Amino acid sequence: MAERNFNRIEKEDPIKKSIETTGNMTPPEKSPKTPANSSPTVRTADGYAKKTSDCGDVVEFFIALKQGVVHNVEFTINGCSHTLACAQAAALLARGRNISDARKNARPESIMEALELTPEQEHCAAFVYDVLLASLIDCLKTENESWRKLYRTQK
């Protein structure tokens, strides 16, 4: 009888890749994607927003301010690779700027230019910008009413 090797999985197997990168058994197209260095929480964020797009992609942004400057931008996403790329670009474009400059710098046009997206992918950049903008607006509300942060819950 031939010996079977159940540990052998092809290198290009997307489920194996998902297990290696996310640590769970969910297929990649269904697994939430987060940056490797993040463990975001709503309670510690100065700005928070979560939205679902018309196509079903879900993006959450968590923004930390330090002396009025965007110190850290973290996010979680359950969506397509274009939305993931747009969220990463938006986070990079906003980091290190005050709220007003972050808003201007991370516009959909800037995201599209940075990623060389096609017009068909513009909705991903626009959606991510809407979520980022909502979290930046939440930062302003939290600055003016710091008690709000104490009552935040995961949505």
N, C-alpha and C positions, 0 to 999 in steps of 0.2 A: 504494500500500500504506500502511495506517495505521501511524503510529509508535506503538510500545508504550513505556510508561513503567514499567520494572520497579522503580524506586525508590519508586513510589507504594504506600503501605500505609495502609489505613484507620486513623484515629485510635484506634478502639476495639479494634484487633487485639490479643488477649492475648499472642500470641507476640512481637510488636513490643515491647509493654510489658515483657515478661520480658527481652528482649534489652537494652532501655534500662536496666532496674533491676538486673539480675544480670550482664549482660555475656556470657551464654551463650545457646545456641540451644535449650535445653530448655524445653518448655512450662511455664507457671507452676505448674500443679498438681503437677509432678514436680520442680521446682527447689528446692534447699535454700534456706532463707531465713535470713539473718543480719542483725543490726543493721548499719547503714551504717558505724559507727565502730569495728567490731570486727575483730580478726584474732586470735581466741583460740588459745591453744596449751595443751596439757595440761601441758607441762613448767613453764610459768611460773605456772600457776594454783595458788592455795593450796588450793582445793577444786574437785573435778571429779566429775561424774557424767553418765552417758549411759544412757538407757532407751528402750525401744520399747513403745508402748502396745498394747493388744489390737486396736485399729483400724489399727495400722501406723504411727502417727505416731512420729517419732524426735526426741527433744530432748536436747541436751547443755548443761550449765551449766558455766561457768568462773568461779570466784569469786576475787577478789583482796582480801586483807585488808591493812589498814594500822593498826597498833597495836590489834589486836583488833576493829576495826570493818570492816564490809563496805564496801570502798572502790569496787570495781567488780564488776558482774555482767554477763557476756557470755554469749551463747548461740548455738547453731546449731539449726536446726529443719528438719525435712522433714515437713510435715504440713498440716493444714487451717488456715484463717484463724482459727478460734476458738482453736486451740492456740497459734498465733503471738501472738494478742492476750493470751492468758493468760500466756505466757512474758514478754512485754513488761511486763505489769502486775506479775508476780511480781518481776521484776528491779527495777522502780521501788520496790516496796514493801519490798524487802530492803536496798536501797542506803542507806548512811549509818547503819546500825544494827549493834549487836553481834550475835553469832551467835544468842543466845537471843531477842532482840527481833525479829530478822529472821525467825526461825522462827515466832514468834507473829503477826507483822504480815502475813505473806504466806500465810496460811491460805486454803484454797479459798473459804471464805465471803467473805473480804476481796476476793479476786480477782473472784468473781462479783458482789459489790456494786459494785466499782469499774467493771466492764464492763457491768453490768446484763444479765447472762446469764440465759437461761431455764433451768429445771430440766433440760431435755434436753441442755444444754451443760455441765452440772456435771462430767461425767467429764473434760472437757478441763482444767478448773481443778484437779481432784483429781490428775490425772496430772502436770501441770506442778509442782504442789506436791510430789509425791513425788520428782521429779527434783531440785528445788531443795533439799529436805530432805536428800537423799542427798549433794548437793555441800556443804551446810553441815556435815554429819557428817564428810565427808572433810576439811573445813577443821580441825575439832577434832583429827582423827587426825594431820594434817600438822603442826599446832602442837606436839603431844606427841612426834611422831617425825619431825623435819624431814628425816631422811635419805630418807623415802619419796618426797619430791618429785624426788629425783635419779634414781629408777628408774622413774618413770612413763613409760608409752608410750601412744600413741593407741590407743584400743580400737576 
